[in-house]
Amino acid sequence: MQDGKKAGGRGPGRTTRQDWLSAALDTLISEGEDQVKVLSLAAILDCPRSSFYWYFKNRSELMDALLDTWAATNTKALIDATDNDGATICEALAKLFSKWVYGSAFDTKLDFAIRDWARRSGTVRRALDESDIARIAAISLMFERFSYPPAEADVRARIVYFTQIGYATLDQREDYDTRMKRGTQYLFCMTGQTPTRDEIAALAHLYPKTNYVGIDHVL
């Protein structure tokens, strides 16, 4: 056997570009970018490492693809979530958080992996800075749609964004009832508007207790 090929392994032509990308993403999240290596990924995929080069010129191209994937999923998902049909700012903000936290498109662990990678890469740092700016700008525009002055909308957007990033970083382990009680106060503090009974009911509907696992990060 050559190039690490195993009996019963996938062999040439049995892996796809997405297979390599998915394995690399999993490794990036669980072990960090320095452990994303062609040989290790080939072992995970049970295939010869030569098949990697059908899809990528080198490791650098793979790492660029990981960064592009993050931007096309996490950043896009968050920006898209700000453009929702909330009738009030409290409802719009609650819907933003429901997509940010429970939506399948945004991967918090991947976001953390990119932030960790950015500490060691200027290229990734610049990409992360651009993403943070775009995300905050989208949240700010959401506030502006509800007649907040641009300067105030920008600050409120930063409060929303940095608060959620902080919650995710600290991994707050609040029970569901505590989190929901605080959720209505967060809406007030972040928007300056007292949520109505209907908005509070909508908030509870967006975060059903059956979906709450205690360690996920919700509003």
SELOTI-799891 format. One record per residue (C-alpha): residue in three letters; x, y, z; residue number from 1. Coordinates in Angstrom, 2 decimals. Layout:
+-----+---------+---------+---------+-----+
|  aa |       X |       Y |       Z |   i |
+-----+---------+---------+---------+-----+
| ala |       X |       Y |       Z | NUM |
...
+-----+---------+---------+---------+-----+
END
This chain:
+-----+---------+---------+---------+-----+
|  aa |       X |       Y |       Z |   i |
+-----+---------+---------+---------+-----+
| met |    0.00 |    0.00 |    0.00 |   1 |
| gln |    1.22 |    3.50 |   -0.82 |   2 |
| asp |    0.73 |    6.98 |    0.61 |   3 |
| gly |   -1.06 |    5.76 |    3.71 |   4 |
| lys |   -3.87 |    4.01 |    1.81 |   5 |
| lys |   -5.64 |    1.44 |    3.95 |   6 |
| ala |   -7.49 |   -1.67 |    2.94 |   7 |
| gly |  -11.15 |   -0.76 |    2.81 |   8 |
| gly |  -10.32 |    2.96 |    2.81 |   9 |
| arg |  -12.03 |    5.46 |    0.60 |  10 |
| gly |   -9.26 |    5.56 |   -1.97 |  11 |
| pro |   -8.77 |    8.03 |   -4.83 |  12 |
| gly |  -11.93 |    9.63 |   -6.15 |  13 |
| arg |  -14.01 |    8.67 |   -3.12 |  14 |
| thr |  -13.53 |   11.90 |   -1.23 |  15 |
| thr |  -14.93 |   15.26 |   -2.22 |  16 |
| arg |  -13.70 |   18.79 |   -1.69 |  17 |
| gln |  -16.42 |   19.18 |    0.94 |  18 |
| asp |  -15.13 |   16.10 |    2.78 |  19 |
| trp |  -11.72 |   17.72 |    3.16 |  20 |
| leu |  -13.23 |   21.06 |    4.07 |  21 |
| ser |  -15.54 |   19.55 |    6.69 |  22 |
| ala |  -12.73 |   17.58 |    8.28 |  23 |
| ala |  -10.57 |   20.71 |    8.33 |  24 |
| leu |  -13.36 |   22.75 |    9.92 |  25 |
| asp |  -13.88 |   20.14 |   12.62 |  26 |
| thr |  -10.15 |   20.10 |   13.34 |  27 |
| leu |   -9.95 |   23.90 |   13.37 |  28 |
| ile |  -12.75 |   24.05 |   15.94 |  29 |
| ser |  -11.55 |   21.24 |   18.16 |  30 |
| glu |   -7.76 |   21.58 |   17.97 |  31 |
| gly |   -6.82 |   24.91 |   16.39 |  32 |
| glu |   -5.44 |   25.94 |   13.01 |  33 |
| asp |   -1.96 |   24.58 |   13.65 |  34 |
| gln |   -3.39 |   21.06 |   13.74 |  35 |
| val |   -5.06 |   21.35 |   10.36 |  36 |
| lys |   -2.56 |   19.20 |    8.45 |  37 |
| val |   -2.98 |   17.29 |    5.22 |  38 |
| leu |   -1.64 |   14.03 |    6.63 |  39 |
| ser |   -3.89 |   14.21 |    9.69 |  40 |
| leu |   -6.93 |   15.00 |    7.59 |  41 |
| ala |   -6.13 |   12.08 |    5.28 |  42 |
| ala |   -6.09 |    9.80 |    8.32 |  43 |
| ile |   -9.45 |   11.15 |    9.45 |  44 |
| leu |  -10.91 |   10.60 |    5.99 |  45 |
| asp |   -9.20 |    7.23 |    5.62 |  46 |
| cys |   -7.81 |    8.07 |    2.21 |  47 |
| pro |   -4.44 |    8.77 |    0.58 |  48 |
| arg |   -3.21 |   12.30 |    1.13 |  49 |
| ser |   -2.58 |   12.62 |   -2.61 |  50 |
| ser |   -6.34 |   12.99 |   -3.13 |  51 |
| phe |   -6.13 |   16.30 |   -1.24 |  52 |
| tyr |   -4.34 |   17.82 |   -4.22 |  53 |
| trp |   -7.25 |   17.16 |   -6.53 |  54 |
| tyr |   -9.07 |   19.95 |   -4.68 |  55 |
| phe |   -6.42 |   22.24 |   -3.17 |  56 |
| lys |   -3.03 |   23.37 |   -4.42 |  57 |
| asn |   -1.59 |   23.37 |   -0.92 |  58 |
| arg |   -2.46 |   23.80 |    2.74 |  59 |
| ser |   -2.58 |   27.59 |    2.38 |  60 |
| glu |   -5.38 |   27.30 |   -0.14 |  61 |
| leu |   -7.29 |   25.06 |    2.27 |  62 |
| met |   -6.85 |   27.57 |    5.10 |  63 |
| asp |   -8.12 |   30.35 |    2.83 |  64 |
| ala |  -11.15 |   28.18 |    2.07 |  65 |
| leu |  -11.83 |   27.77 |    5.79 |  66 |
| leu |  -11.80 |   31.53 |    6.24 |  67 |
| asp |  -14.07 |   32.00 |    3.24 |  68 |
| thr |  -16.48 |   29.38 |    4.61 |  69 |
| trp |  -16.68 |   31.18 |    7.95 |  70 |
| ala |  -17.41 |   34.49 |    6.24 |  71 |
| ala |  -20.02 |   32.93 |    3.97 |  72 |
| thr |  -21.80 |   31.21 |    6.85 |  73 |
| asn |  -21.40 |   32.95 |   10.21 |  74 |
| thr |  -21.03 |   36.54 |    9.07 |  75 |
| lys |  -23.69 |   36.22 |    6.37 |  76 |
| ala |  -26.09 |   34.46 |    8.76 |  77 |
| leu |  -25.83 |   37.21 |   11.35 |  78 |
| ile |  -26.20 |   40.02 |    8.82 |  79 |
| asp |  -29.18 |   38.30 |    7.20 |  80 |
| ala |  -30.81 |   37.84 |   10.62 |  81 |
| thr |  -30.90 |   41.61 |   11.16 |  82 |
| asp |  -33.20 |   41.94 |    8.16 |  83 |
| asn |  -36.30 |   40.39 |    9.70 |  84 |
| asp |  -40.00 |   41.22 |    9.85 |  85 |
| gly |  -40.10 |   42.39 |   13.47 |  86 |
| ala |  -42.83 |   45.02 |   13.86 |  87 |
| thr |  -41.02 |   46.74 |   16.73 |  88 |
| ile |  -37.36 |   47.04 |   17.72 |  89 |
| cys |  -37.90 |   44.66 |   20.65 |  90 |
| glu |  -39.42 |   42.06 |   18.36 |  91 |
| ala |  -36.74 |   42.59 |   15.72 |  92 |
| leu |  -33.97 |   42.20 |   18.30 |  93 |
| ala |  -35.54 |   39.05 |   19.73 |  94 |
| lys |  -35.76 |   37.58 |   16.23 |  95 |
| leu |  -32.14 |   38.47 |   15.59 |  96 |
| phe |  -31.08 |   36.59 |   18.70 |  97 |
| ser |  -33.26 |   33.59 |   17.86 |  98 |
| lys |  -31.38 |   33.19 |   14.56 |  99 |
| trp |  -28.01 |   34.01 |   16.12 | 100 |
| val |  -28.38 |   31.52 |   18.94 | 101 |
| tyr |  -30.72 |   28.77 |   17.74 | 102 |
| gly |  -30.33 |   29.13 |   14.00 | 103 |
| ser |  -28.31 |   26.40 |   12.30 | 104 |
| ala |  -26.39 |   28.82 |   10.07 | 105 |
| phe |  -24.34 |   30.52 |   12.80 | 106 |
| asp |  -21.70 |   28.35 |   14.50 | 107 |
| thr |  -20.46 |   29.90 |   17.75 | 108 |
| lys |  -17.62 |   27.40 |   18.12 | 109 |
| leu |  -16.36 |   28.24 |   14.64 | 110 |
| asp |  -16.47 |   31.93 |   15.51 | 111 |
| phe |  -14.31 |   31.28 |   18.57 | 112 |
| ala |  -11.87 |   29.22 |   16.51 | 113 |
| ile |  -11.48 |   32.08 |   14.03 | 114 |
| arg |  -10.93 |   34.58 |   16.86 | 115 |
| asp |   -8.27 |   32.34 |   18.35 | 116 |
| trp |   -6.61 |   31.94 |   14.94 | 117 |
| ala |   -6.64 |   35.72 |   14.47 | 118 |
| arg |   -4.28 |   36.10 |   17.43 | 119 |
| arg |   -1.56 |   34.45 |   15.36 | 120 |
| ser |   -2.37 |   35.64 |   11.85 | 121 |
| gly |   -2.50 |   39.18 |   10.57 | 122 |
| thr |   -4.54 |   38.10 |    7.54 | 123 |
| val |   -7.17 |   36.44 |    9.72 | 124 |
| arg |   -7.15 |   39.41 |   12.10 | 125 |
| arg |   -7.98 |   41.75 |    9.25 | 126 |
| ala |  -10.75 |   39.45 |    8.02 | 127 |
| leu |  -12.17 |   39.26 |   11.55 | 128 |
| asp |  -12.05 |   43.03 |   11.98 | 129 |
| glu |  -13.89 |   43.50 |    8.69 | 130 |
| ser |  -16.49 |   40.94 |    9.75 | 131 |
| asp |  -17.06 |   42.57 |   13.14 | 132 |
| ile |  -17.50 |   45.96 |   11.46 | 133 |
| ala |  -20.00 |   44.54 |    8.96 | 134 |
| arg |  -21.98 |   42.74 |   11.66 | 135 |
| ile |  -22.19 |   45.82 |   13.88 | 136 |
| ala |  -23.17 |   47.97 |   10.90 | 137 |
| ala |  -26.02 |   45.58 |   10.06 | 138 |
| ile |  -27.34 |   45.65 |   13.63 | 139 |
| ser |  -27.03 |   49.45 |   13.63 | 140 |
| leu |  -29.10 |   49.67 |   10.45 | 141 |
| met |  -31.74 |   47.52 |   12.13 | 142 |
| phe |  -32.01 |   50.12 |   14.90 | 143 |
| glu |  -32.11 |   52.93 |   12.34 | 144 |
| arg |  -35.13 |   51.30 |   10.67 | 145 |
| phe |  -36.97 |   52.01 |   13.91 | 146 |
| ser |  -36.01 |   55.70 |   13.84 | 147 |
| tyr |  -32.98 |   55.61 |   16.13 | 148 |
| pro |  -30.48 |   58.36 |   15.25 | 149 |
| pro |  -27.39 |   56.89 |   13.51 | 150 |
| ala |  -24.98 |   57.66 |   16.37 | 151 |
| glu |  -27.31 |   56.10 |   18.95 | 152 |
| ala |  -28.04 |   53.15 |   16.68 | 153 |
| asp |  -24.30 |   52.50 |   16.35 | 154 |
| val |  -23.73 |   52.47 |   20.12 | 155 |
| arg |  -26.76 |   50.28 |   20.78 | 156 |
| ala |  -25.58 |   47.89 |   18.07 | 157 |
| arg |  -22.18 |   47.66 |   19.77 | 158 |
| ile |  -23.83 |   46.97 |   23.12 | 159 |
| val |  -25.92 |   44.18 |   21.55 | 160 |
| tyr |  -22.96 |   42.66 |   19.72 | 161 |
| phe |  -20.38 |   42.83 |   22.48 | 162 |
| thr |  -22.86 |   41.60 |   25.09 | 163 |
| gln |  -23.66 |   38.48 |   23.10 | 164 |
| ile |  -20.00 |   37.82 |   22.33 | 165 |
| gly |  -19.29 |   38.16 |   26.05 | 166 |
| tyr |  -22.10 |   35.80 |   26.99 | 167 |
| ala |  -20.80 |   33.20 |   24.58 | 168 |
| thr |  -17.22 |   33.63 |   25.80 | 169 |
| leu |  -18.14 |   33.26 |   29.47 | 170 |
| asp |  -20.47 |   30.32 |   28.73 | 171 |
| gln |  -23.10 |   31.47 |   31.21 | 172 |
| arg |  -24.94 |   28.48 |   32.65 | 173 |
| glu |  -28.26 |   30.04 |   33.55 | 174 |
| asp |  -31.44 |   28.04 |   33.89 | 175 |
| tyr |  -34.22 |   28.73 |   31.43 | 176 |
| asp |  -36.50 |   30.69 |   33.77 | 177 |
| thr |  -33.67 |   32.97 |   34.91 | 178 |
| arg |  -32.58 |   33.59 |   31.34 | 179 |
| met |  -36.11 |   34.42 |   30.20 | 180 |
| lys |  -36.66 |   36.87 |   33.08 | 181 |
| arg |  -33.41 |   38.58 |   32.23 | 182 |
| gly |  -34.29 |   38.51 |   28.55 | 183 |
| thr |  -37.08 |   41.05 |   28.96 | 184 |
| gln |  -34.72 |   43.33 |   30.90 | 185 |
| tyr |  -32.07 |   42.94 |   28.23 | 186 |
| leu |  -34.58 |   44.06 |   25.62 | 187 |
| phe |  -35.31 |   47.15 |   27.68 | 188 |
| cys |  -31.65 |   47.97 |   28.35 | 189 |
| met |  -30.58 |   47.39 |   24.75 | 190 |
| thr |  -33.46 |   49.24 |   23.10 | 191 |
| gly |  -34.61 |   51.76 |   25.69 | 192 |
| gln |  -38.14 |   50.46 |   25.04 | 193 |
| thr |  -40.23 |   48.57 |   27.57 | 194 |
| pro |  -41.35 |   45.29 |   25.95 | 195 |
| thr |  -45.11 |   44.85 |   25.71 | 196 |
| arg |  -46.91 |   41.75 |   26.93 | 197 |
| asp |  -47.18 |   40.57 |   23.34 | 198 |
| glu |  -43.44 |   41.08 |   22.77 | 199 |
| ile |  -42.60 |   39.17 |   25.95 | 200 |
| ala |  -44.90 |   36.35 |   24.81 | 201 |
| ala |  -43.18 |   36.40 |   21.42 | 202 |
| leu |  -39.80 |   36.22 |   23.14 | 203 |
| ala |  -40.88 |   33.09 |   25.00 | 204 |
| his |  -42.16 |   31.63 |   21.73 | 205 |
| leu |  -38.81 |   32.27 |   20.04 | 206 |
| tyr |  -36.96 |   30.44 |   22.84 | 207 |
| pro |  -39.14 |   27.40 |   23.64 | 208 |
| lys |  -38.17 |   25.61 |   26.82 | 209 |
| thr |  -37.98 |   22.31 |   24.96 | 210 |
| asn |  -35.03 |   23.68 |   22.97 | 211 |
| tyr |  -33.16 |   25.09 |   25.95 | 212 |
| val |  -30.14 |   23.03 |   27.01 | 213 |
| gly |  -28.79 |   25.26 |   29.76 | 214 |
| ile |  -25.38 |   25.99 |   28.30 | 215 |
| asp |  -26.31 |   27.51 |   24.94 | 216 |
| his |  -26.11 |   31.28 |   24.82 | 217 |
| val |  -29.44 |   33.00 |   24.52 | 218 |
| leu |  -30.66 |   36.50 |   25.09 | 219 |
+-----+---------+---------+---------+-----+
END
